[in-house]
Amino acid sequence: MVRAHSFFSAILAEFQIGKLQKVLAFGWRSAFGAAIELANRQRLQPLGVHSMAAPRRGNTGNGCYFITASTFQKRNILQSHRMASLFVDVMLHYRKHEKYLLHEFVVMPDHFHLLISPLETLERTMQLIKGGFSYRARKELAFAYEIWQPSYYDRRVRNADEYFAFREYIRQNAVKQGLAAGPEQYPYCSATPGPLLDPAPERLGLAA
């Protein structure tokens, strides 16, 4: 009886081990399959979609903001004339259609800065600018790659001192990077004569 009991105990132990191995194998295959499915969904996601994602900032339609947004992986996507000039055109297009007030801007090879007052929300404003440019770059310039880093940096301008500090930073950005001898000589900057822009917000207590 002792030997029989030992024999059946060994059989039971082997059965339990085998069952456990099957469970673990099934779990591994399930996890692996889920990972593949997730990767496929991300691979098939249209270009530019996730770049619009940004945390909710509440009601941002009554303020002036300093904005910084970067290109995908900080690549020099905006360095060519056709890309930079198209971006300026997109900004001026939505400004003309009264989607926001555009006070200052500079378009650098791998990022841009704005001083802007949303007329709706800041999220909607950035969706129009970044999404509108992505759409037109694909349609008009056949640019089929990712363009933007997700989200953007924003800082609400609280007074005249901050406004002038941000404006000076924007106008000197290209000069500091060695792209122009002076702000007015850089063609993709609000310091250059030509673009029709909005005056500084009166609520900050300063003149245009």
C-alpha positions as CSV (number, residue, x, y, z in Angstrom):
1,M,0.0,0.0,0.0
2,V,2.8,2.3,0.8
3,R,4.4,1.8,-2.6
4,A,1.0,2.2,-4.4
5,H,0.4,5.4,-2.5
6,S,3.9,6.8,-3.4
7,F,3.3,5.8,-7.1
8,F,-0.1,7.6,-7.3
9,S,1.4,10.6,-5.4
10,A,4.1,10.9,-8.0
11,I,1.6,10.6,-10.8
12,L,-0.5,13.4,-9.2
13,A,2.5,15.6,-8.7
14,E,3.5,15.2,-12.4
15,F,-0.1,16.0,-13.5
16,Q,-0.2,19.1,-11.4
17,I,3.2,20.3,-12.7
18,G,2.1,19.7,-16.3
19,K,-1.1,21.5,-15.6
20,L,0.8,24.5,-14.2
21,Q,3.1,24.6,-17.1
22,K,0.1,24.7,-19.5
23,V,-1.4,27.5,-17.6
24,L,1.8,29.5,-17.6
25,A,2.3,28.8,-21.3
26,F,-1.2,29.9,-22.0
27,G,-0.8,33.1,-19.9
28,W,2.5,33.9,-21.7
29,R,0.9,33.4,-25.1
30,S,-2.0,35.6,-24.1
31,A,0.2,38.3,-22.9
32,F,2.4,38.1,-26.0
33,G,-0.7,38.2,-28.2
34,A,-2.0,41.3,-26.4
35,A,1.3,43.0,-26.8
36,I,1.3,42.3,-30.6
37,E,-2.3,43.5,-30.9
38,L,-1.4,46.8,-29.1
39,A,1.6,47.3,-31.3
40,N,-0.4,46.8,-34.4
41,R,-3.0,49.3,-33.3
42,Q,-0.3,51.9,-32.6
43,R,1.4,51.1,-35.9
44,L,-1.9,51.6,-37.8
45,Q,-2.8,54.8,-36.0
46,P,-2.9,57.8,-38.5
47,L,0.0,60.1,-38.4
48,G,-0.4,63.1,-36.2
49,V,-3.3,61.8,-34.2
50,H,-1.6,61.3,-30.9
51,S,0.4,64.5,-31.3
52,M,-2.8,66.5,-30.5
53,A,-3.1,64.9,-27.1
54,A,-2.8,67.3,-24.2
55,P,-3.9,67.5,-20.6
56,R,-7.1,69.4,-20.0
57,R,-6.4,73.0,-19.0
58,G,-9.9,74.1,-18.2
59,N,-11.3,77.4,-19.5
60,T,-8.4,79.1,-21.3
61,G,-10.3,81.3,-23.7
62,N,-9.7,84.6,-21.7
63,G,-5.9,85.0,-21.5
64,C,-2.7,85.5,-23.3
65,Y,-0.2,82.6,-23.5
66,F,3.4,82.0,-24.3
67,I,3.6,78.7,-26.2
68,T,6.4,76.4,-27.1
69,A,5.9,73.2,-29.2
70,S,8.5,70.9,-30.6
71,T,8.7,68.8,-33.7
72,F,8.8,65.0,-33.5
73,Q,12.0,63.9,-31.7
74,K,13.3,67.5,-32.1
75,R,14.0,66.9,-35.8
76,N,14.6,69.8,-38.1
77,I,11.3,69.4,-39.9
78,L,10.7,73.1,-40.1
79,Q,14.1,74.1,-41.5
80,S,13.2,74.3,-45.2
81,H,11.5,77.4,-46.6
82,R,8.5,75.5,-47.9
83,M,7.8,73.9,-44.5
84,A,8.4,77.1,-42.4
85,S,6.5,79.4,-44.8
86,L,3.5,76.9,-44.8
87,F,3.5,76.9,-41.0
88,V,3.3,80.7,-41.0
89,D,0.5,80.6,-43.6
90,V,-1.5,78.2,-41.4
91,M,-1.1,80.5,-38.4
92,L,-2.2,83.6,-40.3
93,H,-5.1,81.7,-41.9
94,Y,-6.7,80.8,-38.6
95,R,-5.9,84.2,-37.2
96,K,-7.6,85.8,-40.2
97,H,-10.7,83.7,-39.5
98,E,-10.7,85.0,-35.9
99,K,-9.9,81.7,-34.2
100,Y,-7.4,83.5,-31.9
101,L,-5.4,86.7,-31.6
102,L,-1.8,86.2,-32.7
103,H,0.6,88.7,-31.2
104,E,4.1,87.3,-31.8
105,F,5.7,84.2,-33.2
106,V,8.9,82.5,-34.4
107,V,9.3,79.3,-36.4
108,M,12.6,77.5,-35.7
109,P,13.9,74.4,-37.4
110,D,12.7,72.1,-34.6
111,H,10.2,74.1,-32.6
112,F,8.1,77.3,-32.5
113,H,7.1,79.9,-30.0
114,L,3.9,82.0,-29.9
115,L,2.3,84.8,-27.9
116,I,-1.3,84.1,-28.5
117,S,-4.8,84.8,-27.0
118,P,-7.3,82.0,-27.6
119,L,-10.8,83.1,-28.5
120,E,-12.1,79.6,-27.6
121,T,-9.8,77.3,-25.6
122,L,-6.1,76.9,-25.7
123,E,-6.5,73.2,-26.6
124,R,-8.7,74.1,-29.6
125,T,-6.2,76.8,-30.7
126,M,-3.3,74.3,-30.7
127,Q,-5.4,71.7,-32.4
128,L,-6.0,74.1,-35.3
129,I,-2.4,75.2,-35.6
130,K,-0.6,71.8,-35.2
131,G,-3.3,69.7,-36.8
132,G,-4.0,72.2,-39.6
133,F,-0.3,72.3,-40.5
134,S,0.0,68.5,-40.4
135,Y,-3.0,68.2,-42.7
136,R,-1.7,70.7,-45.2
137,A,1.9,69.4,-45.1
138,R,0.6,65.9,-46.1
139,K,-1.8,67.3,-48.7
140,E,0.3,70.0,-50.3
141,L,3.9,68.9,-49.7
142,A,3.4,65.1,-49.6
143,F,5.1,65.0,-46.2
144,A,4.1,61.5,-44.9
145,Y,6.0,61.4,-41.6
146,E,5.2,62.3,-38.0
147,I,5.6,66.0,-37.3
148,W,4.9,67.0,-33.7
149,Q,5.9,65.9,-30.3
150,P,2.8,65.2,-28.1
151,S,1.3,68.2,-26.3
152,Y,3.1,71.6,-25.8
153,Y,4.3,73.9,-23.1
154,D,2.2,76.9,-22.1
155,R,2.7,79.8,-19.7
156,R,-0.1,82.3,-19.0
157,V,1.2,85.9,-19.4
158,R,0.2,87.8,-16.2
159,N,1.4,91.3,-16.7
160,A,3.2,93.7,-19.1
161,D,6.7,92.8,-17.8
162,E,6.2,89.1,-18.7
163,Y,4.7,90.0,-22.1
164,F,7.7,92.1,-23.1
165,A,10.1,89.5,-21.8
166,F,8.4,86.7,-23.8
167,R,8.3,89.0,-26.9
168,E,12.0,89.7,-26.6
169,Y,12.8,86.1,-26.2
170,I,10.7,85.2,-29.3
171,R,12.4,87.9,-31.4
172,Q,15.9,87.0,-30.4
173,N,15.5,83.3,-30.7
174,A,16.8,83.0,-34.3
175,V,19.6,85.5,-33.6
176,K,20.8,83.5,-30.6
177,Q,20.8,80.3,-32.7
178,G,22.9,82.0,-35.4
179,L,20.1,81.9,-38.0
180,A,20.0,85.7,-38.6
181,A,22.0,88.8,-37.8
182,G,18.9,90.5,-36.4
183,P,15.3,89.7,-35.6
184,E,13.9,91.6,-38.6
185,Q,16.2,89.6,-40.9
186,Y,14.7,86.2,-40.0
187,P,11.8,85.6,-42.4
188,Y,9.8,83.3,-40.1
189,C,9.4,85.7,-37.2
190,S,6.9,88.3,-36.2
191,A,9.7,90.9,-36.0
192,T,10.0,90.7,-39.8
193,P,7.8,93.4,-41.5
194,G,4.9,91.9,-43.3
195,P,2.6,89.6,-41.3
196,L,-0.6,91.2,-40.0
197,L,-0.7,90.6,-36.3
198,D,-2.8,91.5,-33.3
199,P,-1.8,94.2,-30.9
200,A,-0.8,93.3,-27.3
201,P,-3.7,92.6,-25.0
202,E,-5.1,95.8,-23.4
203,R,-6.0,93.9,-20.2
204,L,-2.3,93.5,-19.5
205,G,-2.0,97.3,-19.2
206,L,0.3,98.0,-22.1
207,A,0.2,99.5,-25.5
208,A,0.6,97.7,-28.8
